[in-house]
Structure formats: C-alpha cells, structure tokens
Amino acid sequence: MTKEEWEELQFRAKKVINNPQFKNKINQISGRNFKLKGNLHFGTKKNYSKRNFQKNFTAWLEHNERKNEKDLNYLLPENERELNEYTQLSDNVIHTLKEKDLEPTKENYLKDYEKIIKDDYAKFHQRKMPKNARPFIEAVLNLEQHHTINDIKEAFKKSDFPFQVVDIAIHRDEGHKNELTNQTIKNYHAHIILRNYDFKTHRTILRSFNKLEFKEMQRNVIKNLGMELNTAKKEKRHLSRYQLQHRKEKQAKELLKELREYEKKQEVNKDLAPKQELMNKVNEFIKNKNAKVQKNYDLER
C-alpha cells in the first residue's frame, strides 16, 4: 500500500468511524478493540520470558507504582492520562513493620511476608523452600474505566479464589492511538500481587490445580466484574513481523476498496434522494386525491 493510499484510507475511515459496518474492520487494522474483553493473565514460566520470570516483587512494585516511568514508551500523553489507583498498607501492617524496625514500605512488607512463608515451610517440611518456589505471583486483569480496587477485591472474594490478594495497582495511563482514526484507545488494567502459599497445607497453591479448574476460577473473577469473557482463540502459530505486516496491508487494501464502493453508493443515493422525495410527494398527492374522490362518491350514493 502506497503512502497516498494509506492517507486516503485514514481520511475515509474517519468519516465512517461510528458506522457499525466498518467499526470492527477499522479496529482490526489498528490491532486492538475499543471494548476490551475480560482476561485474567497470570505470569507463569510458560508465558513469561526467562528474564521477566526471574523478576521478583521489587521489580513488580517498581513498574506498578510507576517508579520507572521514564523507561516506559507506551504511556499516554499526560493530558490524556487518568489517575492510577493503588492499595495502601493498613495501619496494622505499618505498626507491625515499625515494631520490627522496618520502614513501612510495600517492599519491606512483602519481604517480611516472604520470610514468614519460608519460615513456615521450613518448620513443617524440615528443609528450606526450593529456590524455584514462588511465594508470590503476579496477575494482570483487564478492566473497564469504572472498575475500582474494591470491585477487584469483591470479585476475587465471590469467586472463592484460593490466592490472597496482597497488592493491587490499577493503571489508567496506558493506551495507544488508532492508526486510522487517531482516536485514543485506553488500556485499563490492574496488576495484582497474590500470595501463592497455603498456611494449612504448607505448600504453594498454583501447582495444586489442573488447567480446567484454574480456567474456571479465572472466568468466575471476570464474570463477577460484569465483563464479557474473552473467548477469542489464539493464533495456532506465531506470525513473524513480516507476516503480520503483510496481513495488515491486505486488510487495509480490502477496507479501502469497501470504503470507496460505499461512498460511491452514498453519492448515488444522494443524487436519487430529491427524485425519490418528489415521487413520494406525487404518490401521497394521488393517494389523497383518490381518497377524496371516493369520499365524495360515497356521499352522493
């Protein structure tokens, strides 16, 4: 697709931005839909890169609380960002940390909590917790604009989710521009740190569930948030950058062709509209005239 064709597509797409006939196709080319469907994504060894999998809660907190904001290139311009929302340490936690001569920060809270978990494991099993064990795990949950931290806590509670919610950060400052219409598409989501340890069984929780059980728990959380489940099937194979670009260009060319044909029909209909209006008036006049004649005929009888 040439530069001129792409600019033409942008111009035409903006004119039909709210037309249901083209909305999905425009969003498809942009790469993300306006209405984000519910999805609860857990950071596991399978879906994390090795580097990200090795990150601990210190790195999570740094990202979640935007301490590394300068390194992020996907944040919206400042005038388009909404306020993020974060859980705060309770008075009891602050008091406990101070009693241990620890500064009341989330990082110290999690480090202290991790020590309690590891001590409990060692006491029960008479050995140290394995190095690859994860006392905490992180999940990313898609949200809608109105969702709050309390909504998330309630959704997990109603779903009988086995993991204890330890920390929540709702991000409302991420998103991207629709390439065709230049509209801002906001990516509302929450980063949730969960305790992956059961003090009753003295074991980590994640490994004790099979795939189907775990998926059902995820669905329940999404349903309790009042969101539509994401049932879209993933690509069976990973497409290369070239293949993705080729597919996008093909979709763009097809859409441009459709928009050109649509505008031609609109122009034809526009030209026919005055004639159609005149015909409607003539037909209405004849109808009224016939009705009047019939009425007079009935009176004469």
C-alpha positions in Angstrom: 0.0 0.0 0.0 1.4 3.4 -1.0 1.6 6.4 1.3 -1.2 8.1 -0.7 -3.5 5.1 -0.4 -2.9 4.9 3.4 -3.7 8.6 3.8 -6.8 8.1 1.7 -7.8 5.2 3.9 -7.3 7.4 7.1 -9.4 10.1 5.6 -12.2 7.8 4.6 -12.1 5.8 7.9 -12.6 9.0 10.0 -15.8 9.7 8.1 -17.3 6.3 9.0 -15.8 6.0 12.4 -19.2 5.3 14.1 -20.6 3.1 11.4 -21.1 -0.5 12.7 -20.5 -1.8 9.2 -16.8 -0.8 9.3 -16.0 -0.3 13.1 -14.6 -3.9 13.6 -12.5 -3.8 10.5 -11.0 -0.4 11.4 -10.2 -1.7 14.9 -8.8 -4.9 13.5 -6.2 -2.9 11.4 -5.4 -0.8 14.5 -4.6 -4.0 16.4 -6.9 -3.6 19.4 -10.6 -3.1 20.0 -12.2 -0.3 21.9 -14.2 -2.7 24.2 -11.6 -4.8 25.9 -12.9 -8.2 26.9 -12.3 -9.8 30.3 -9.0 -11.6 30.7 -7.0 -12.6 33.8 -3.5 -13.3 32.8 -1.0 -14.9 35.2 2.8 -14.6 34.9 3.9 -18.2 34.8 7.1 -19.8 33.4 5.2 -20.7 30.2 4.0 -17.2 29.3 6.9 -15.2 30.7 10.3 -14.7 29.1 13.2 -16.0 31.2 14.2 -12.5 32.2 10.7 -11.4 33.3 10.1 -14.7 35.1 13.1 -14.1 37.3 11.8 -10.7 38.4 10.7 -10.5 42.0 8.1 -8.3 43.7 10.7 -5.5 43.9 10.6 -5.2 40.1 6.8 -5.6 40.1 6.3 -2.7 42.6 8.7 -0.5 40.6 6.6 -1.0 37.5 3.2 -1.0 39.2 3.8 2.2 41.1 5.4 3.9 38.1 8.9 4.3 39.7 10.3 3.5 36.2 8.0 5.9 34.3 10.8 7.4 32.3 11.6 4.0 30.8 8.1 3.4 29.6 7.3 4.3 26.0 3.7 3.1 25.9 2.2 5.7 28.4 -0.4 8.1 27.0 0.4 11.8 26.8 0.0 13.4 30.2 -3.2 15.3 29.2 -4.9 12.0 28.3 -3.9 10.0 31.3 -6.3 9.2 34.1 -5.3 8.8 37.8 -3.9 5.4 38.7 -5.2 3.7 41.9 -3.1 1.8 44.4 -3.7 -0.2 47.6 -2.2 1.2 50.8 -0.7 -0.5 53.7 -3.1 -1.0 56.6 -2.5 0.6 60.0 -1.8 -2.9 61.4 0.8 -3.7 58.8 2.5 -0.3 59.4 2.5 -0.9 63.1 4.0 -4.4 62.7 6.8 -3.3 60.4 7.7 -0.5 62.8 7.9 -2.9 65.7 10.4 -4.9 63.6 12.4 -1.7 63.0 11.4 -1.8 59.3 10.4 1.2 57.3 6.7 0.8 56.4 7.0 0.3 52.7 5.3 -2.2 50.4 8.7 -3.7 49.5 9.6 -4.3 53.2 6.1 -5.6 53.8 6.5 -8.2 51.0 10.0 -9.2 52.1 8.8 -9.7 55.7 5.8 -11.7 54.4 8.0 -13.8 52.3 10.2 -14.6 55.3 7.2 -15.7 57.3 6.1 -18.0 54.4 9.6 -19.5 54.1 10.0 -20.0 57.8 6.6 -21.8 57.9 7.6 -24.1 55.1 11.0 -24.9 56.7 9.3 -25.6 60.1 6.8 -28.0 58.6 9.0 -29.8 56.0 12.3 -29.6 57.9 14.0 -28.2 54.9 14.3 -24.9 53.1 11.8 -23.9 50.5 13.1 -24.7 47.0 14.7 -21.9 45.1 12.3 -22.1 42.2 9.2 -21.9 44.5 7.3 -18.7 44.2 5.6 -17.4 47.4 4.0 -14.6 45.4 2.7 -14.5 41.8 1.5 -11.6 39.7 -1.6 -11.4 37.5 -2.8 -8.8 35.0 -6.5 -8.2 34.8 -8.3 -6.3 32.0 -10.7 -3.7 33.4 -13.3 -1.2 32.3 -13.0 2.5 33.2 -15.4 2.3 36.2 -13.7 -0.6 38.0 -12.1 0.1 41.4 -9.8 -1.7 43.8 -12.8 -2.7 45.9 -14.5 -4.1 42.8 -11.5 -6.4 42.2 -11.3 -7.5 45.9 -15.1 -8.4 45.8 -14.7 -10.3 42.5 -11.9 -12.4 43.9 -13.8 -12.9 47.2 -17.1 -14.0 45.4 -15.1 -16.4 43.2 -13.6 -18.3 46.1 -10.2 -17.6 44.6 -7.6 -19.5 46.6 -4.9 -16.9 46.4 -4.8 -14.0 48.9 -4.7 -10.6 47.2 -1.7 -8.7 48.6 -1.4 -5.7 46.4 -3.3 -4.1 43.6 -2.3 -1.3 41.2 -4.9 -0.1 38.6 -3.3 1.6 35.6 -5.3 4.1 33.7 -2.4 5.8 32.0 -1.7 3.3 29.2 -3.1 3.0 25.7 -2.4 3.8 22.0 -3.7 5.7 19.1 -5.9 4.1 16.5 -3.7 4.3 13.4 -6.6 5.1 11.1 -8.8 7.4 13.1 -6.3 8.8 15.6 -8.7 8.1 18.4 -7.2 7.2 21.8 -7.8 3.6 22.9 -7.2 3.3 26.6 -5.9 0.1 28.2 -7.4 -0.1 31.6 -5.9 -3.0 33.6 -4.7 -4.0 37.1 -1.5 -5.6 38.3 -2.3 -7.9 41.2 0.3 -9.5 43.5 -1.1 -12.6 45.1 0.1 -14.9 47.9 0.8 -18.3 46.4 1.1 -20.2 49.6 -1.4 -22.1 51.8 -0.5 -22.0 55.5 -2.9 -25.0 56.1 -1.2 -27.3 53.6 2.2 -25.6 53.9 2.6 -25.7 50.1 2.4 -23.3 47.2 -1.1 -23.2 45.7 -0.6 -22.8 41.9 0.6 -26.3 41.2 -2.3 -28.0 43.0 -4.8 -27.0 40.3 -5.3 -28.6 36.9 -5.8 -26.4 33.8 -9.6 -26.7 33.7 -10.1 -25.8 37.4 -7.8 -22.8 37.0 -9.5 -21.5 33.9 -12.9 -21.8 35.6 -11.7 -19.7 38.6 -10.4 -17.1 36.2 -13.8 -17.0 34.4 -15.6 -16.5 37.7 -13.5 -13.5 38.6 -14.2 -11.9 35.2 -18.0 -12.6 35.4 -18.1 -11.1 38.9 -16.6 -7.9 37.5 -19.5 -7.8 35.0 -17.2 -8.2 32.0 -17.6 -10.2 28.8 -15.4 -13.3 28.7 -12.6 -13.2 26.1 -13.4 -16.4 24.0 -11.2 -15.4 21.0 -8.9 -18.3 20.0 -5.2 -17.6 19.9 -3.2 -17.9 16.7 -2.1 -21.6 16.3 1.3 -20.4 15.2 3.3 -17.3 15.9 3.4 -15.0 12.9 6.6 -13.2 12.0 6.8 -9.4 11.9 6.8 -9.6 8.0 3.7 -11.9 8.0 1.8 -9.6 10.4 2.6 -6.6 8.2 1.6 -8.4 5.1 -1.8 -9.4 6.7 -2.3 -5.8 7.9 -1.6 -4.4 4.4 -4.0 -6.9 2.8 -6.8 -5.9 5.3 -6.1 -2.2 4.7 -6.4 -2.6 0.9 -9.7 -4.6 1.3 -11.1 -1.9 3.6 -10.1 0.9 1.3 -11.8 -0.8 -1.6 -15.0 -1.3 0.5 -15.0 2.4 1.6 -14.6 3.6 -2.0 -17.6 1.5 -3.1 -19.6 2.6 0.0 -19.0 6.3 -0.8 -20.0 5.7 -4.4 -23.3 4.2 -3.3 -23.8 7.1 -0.9 -23.3 9.6 -3.7 -25.7 7.7 -6.0 -28.3 7.6 -3.2 -27.7 11.3 -2.5 -28.4 12.1 -6.2 -31.5 10.0 -6.2 -32.9 11.4 -2.9 -34.5 14.6 -4.4 -36.2 12.5 -7.1 -37.4 9.9 -4.6 -38.7 12.7 -2.4 -40.6 14.1 -5.3 -42.0 10.7 -6.2 -43.1 10.2 -2.6 -45.0 13.6 -2.7 -46.7 12.7 -6.0 -47.8 9.3 -4.7 -49.1 11.0 -1.5 -51.0 13.6 -3.6 -52.5 10.9 -5.8 -53.4 8.8 -2.7 -55.1 11.8 -1.0 -56.9 12.7 -4.3 -58.3 9.2 -4.7 -59.4 9.1 -1.1 -61.3 12.5 -1.6 -62.9 11.2 -4.8 -64.0 8.0 -3.0 -65.4 10.1 -0.1 -67.5 12.3 -2.5 -68.7 9.2 -4.3 -69.9 7.6 -1.1 -71.7 10.8 -0.1 -73.6 11.1 -3.4 -74.8 7.5 -3.0 
